[in-house]
Each structure stands twice: as structure tokens, then as C-alpha cells.
């Protein structure tokens, strides 16, 4: 007797996946930046740290993944508790 997961659980899993992908893209952008990659040459005076889009993707992706994971855990635990009654 298997039940399909509720749609909210699918949405939470999608949020986790989307957040993880955004995090990976942000890390790749940061690592390919010439100001961070030491193989790209000497760091110039125009380098101001981590690029803004990379920082936004990594922080935003982490936040979305954590919120999605918490939501997925809450929905899964609530559904398990409802099935035990």
C-alpha cells in the first residue's frame, strides 16, 4: 500500500534541487573569476573580492536549499505522523 507524496513535498524537493543548482553555478562562477583563480595571472587592482553574482547565487542557493529541505522534512514527518494514526 504505497501512497504518492503530496504535491507540497514535490515542491519542497524542487526547491532543494533549484537551490543546490544555484549554489553549484555560483561556486563555478567564483572559481572561474580571474581575480580568484591564481592560474589566470596576477591579481590586478580592479579586483574587489568575490563577484557579486557569484556571491548572490551561492548565498541565495544555500538559503533556498535549506528552506526547501526544512519544508520537505516537515511535510514528510507530518505525513508519516498522519499515517500512524
Secondary structure per residue as TSV (DSSP state, phi and psi in degrees):
chain	resnum	aa	ss	phi	psi
A	1	X	-	360.0	93.0
A	2	X	-	-109.6	137.1
A	3	X	-	-103.2	150.4
A	4	X	-	-76.0	144.0
A	5	X	-	-62.6	146.8
A	6	X	-	-64.9	154.9
A	7	X	H	-58.2	-31.6
A	8	X	H	-64.8	-33.5
A	9	X	H	-68.0	-40.2
A	10	X	H	-62.1	-40.9
A	11	X	H	-65.1	-39.2
A	12	X	H	-66.0	-40.6
A	13	X	H	-64.4	-37.9
A	14	X	H	-64.3	-39.4
A	15	X	H	-62.3	-42.9
A	16	X	H	-59.6	-47.0
A	17	X	H	-63.6	-44.5
A	18	X	H	-62.9	-43.1
A	19	X	H	-64.2	-40.9
A	20	X	H	-64.7	-40.4
A	21	X	H	-65.4	-41.6
A	22	X	H	-62.9	-40.3
A	23	X	H	-61.7	-45.7
A	24	X	H	-62.8	-43.2
A	25	X	H	-63.7	-41.7
A	26	X	H	-62.4	-40.8
A	27	X	H	-66.5	-42.7
A	28	X	H	-63.1	-42.8
A	29	X	H	-61.5	-41.0
A	30	X	H	-66.9	-41.5
A	31	X	H	-72.0	-25.5
A	32	X	H	-88.6	-4.3
A	33	X	-	-68.7	133.6
A	34	X	T	-64.5	-21.8
A	35	X	T	-75.8	-20.4
A	36	X	T	-104.1	-36.9
A	37	X	-	-75.7	113.0
A	38	X	G	-68.6	-20.7
A	39	X	G	-76.6	-13.0
A	40	X	G	-80.0	-8.0
A	41	X	-	123.5	-176.8
A	42	X	-	-68.4	148.4
A	43	X	-	-77.2	125.9
A	44	X	-	-87.6	-179.8
A	45	X	T	-77.5	-13.5
A	46	X	T	-82.0	-9.4
A	47	X	-	-75.9	127.1
A	48	X	-	-119.4	28.5
A	49	X	S	99.4	-154.4
A	50	X	S	-68.9	134.7
A	51	X	-	-59.3	146.0
A	52	X	H	-60.4	-42.3
A	53	X	H	-68.1	-34.1
A	54	X	H	-67.9	-42.6
A	55	X	H	-64.8	-41.5
A	56	X	H	-64.9	-41.3
A	57	X	H	-67.3	-40.6
A	58	X	H	-70.5	-45.0
A	59	X	H	-69.7	-45.8
A	60	X	H	-64.6	-41.5
A	61	X	H	-63.9	-41.2
A	62	X	H	-63.0	-44.1
A	63	X	H	-62.2	-46.4
A	64	X	H	-64.2	-40.6
A	65	X	H	-66.3	-40.0
A	66	X	H	-67.7	-42.8
A	67	X	H	-64.2	-43.1
A	68	X	H	-63.2	-40.2
A	69	X	H	-66.0	-42.3
A	70	X	H	-64.4	-41.2
A	71	X	H	-65.2	-42.2
A	72	X	H	-63.5	-41.7
A	73	X	H	-64.5	-43.1
A	74	X	H	-64.1	-43.7
A	75	X	H	-66.4	-42.7
A	76	X	H	-65.0	-42.9
A	77	X	H	-68.1	-38.8
A	78	X	H	-64.5	-42.1
A	79	X	H	-65.5	-36.9
A	80	X	H	-67.9	-39.9
A	81	X	H	-66.0	-38.3
A	82	X	H	-66.7	-34.6
A	83	X	H	-71.8	-25.7
A	84	X	H	-77.4	-16.7
A	85	X	-	-75.3	360.0
